[in-house]
Structure formats: structure tokens, C-alpha cells
Amino acid sequence: MNEFNLEIGAGLGAFTGKAWRIGLMGYSAKSENVLLCVAALKQALNNS
């Protein structure tokens, strides 16, 4: 959140602890937002 100004939610129900929820629908589904999200995930996974 602090580094990329993105928020990713935890899975719900049967997916609790197994999946992430990424909301890229409607206005948020612009290509630059999708690319930012993918870049942030890539960096976060490489740093873990």
C-alpha cells in the first residue's frame, strides 16, 4: 500500500489463506492500472 498505492484483499470463504483478490474492474481496468498491479506483484514476490 505504501510503495505502490495498491490494496490487495485476502481470499474469502473457501479461498481464505489460499488466494488474493485483485479488483481491476470498470474504471480501474485501464491498461496502466493492470500493468502497475502486475509490476507491483512481481517486485513483491521477488522480494519475499
Secondary structure by P-SEA (a helix, b strand, c coil): cccccbbbbcccccccccbbbbbbccccccaaaaaaaaaaaaaaaaac
